[in-house]
Amino acid sequence: MARPKTRISVSCTTGMQDFEPGVDGWQRIESAYGVNLSENLKKELSSIFDEYLEEAAFEANAPFRSDVRRRIEEILRDASTFFNTLQVSKFQPSDTEGDAGADADVEARGLIQSNFHDQNLQPRCTIEAMTSLMTSFVAACELARRQAKEPDEIQGEFRKGEAWDIMICRVLSVLEREGLPTGARKDSDYNRSSRFVAFILEIRNLFPKQFQRHHTANSLPDAVHKARKLLPRGH
């Protein structure tokens, strides 16, 4: 079985979405849960769901670790090509006799040098300085490529579903604090699915489709128990 691709924990996203169930949405949630929630509790839960939507968006848009490595390899390849182009020994003239290649290189460098001005390379704004810079840059790419292959040398990674698990943990903590039901049946009596499972399913259905974890009333209990293990002892 192939290992899932991992995403690094660097991401950006736009157009954040808030959890806005409206009056009808809260009524469906309360009906599924069998509890009338106070306005303060609704506000606290909404904050948790807002943060989930934000974290889930970052999680979904984070780059794959393999893509980071591939991009470094692309940069290294092109940088190496440019560096090699600057080397006079690599130039092949059309006239292979005499010093035509060296003379062409000298003339080409002279023309380029007369038009080469960059304050970042002052006071040595020369092709030789550029060559030296590219030597360091190619070496940096080589080092980055090696580091990108080591899990500890690149930014931490998003675990698939991590934002969901954190959300469940936070909801469990809040509801347990309030003395409300948080059980999730794992037996085969699916017709008696717990109130908490029904509550979470109703919440999930109000999320944008791209952030709805694919849990059913049958599979969600296992997901809840998995998330509960992340809670501190005593829960």
Buried (B, 14 or more C-beta within 10 A) or exposed (E): EEEEEBBBBBBEEEEEBEBEBEEEBBEBBBEBBEBEBEEEBBEBBBBBBBBBBBBBBBBBBBEEBEEBBEEBBEBBEEBBEBBEEBEEEEBEBEEEEEEEBEEBBEEEBEEEBEEBEEEEBEEEBBBEBBEEEBEEBBEBBBEBBEEBEEEEEBBEBBEBBBBBBBBBBBBBBBBBEEEBBBEBBEEEEEEEBBBBBBBBBBBBBBBEEEBBBEBEBEEBBEBBEEBBEEBEEEE
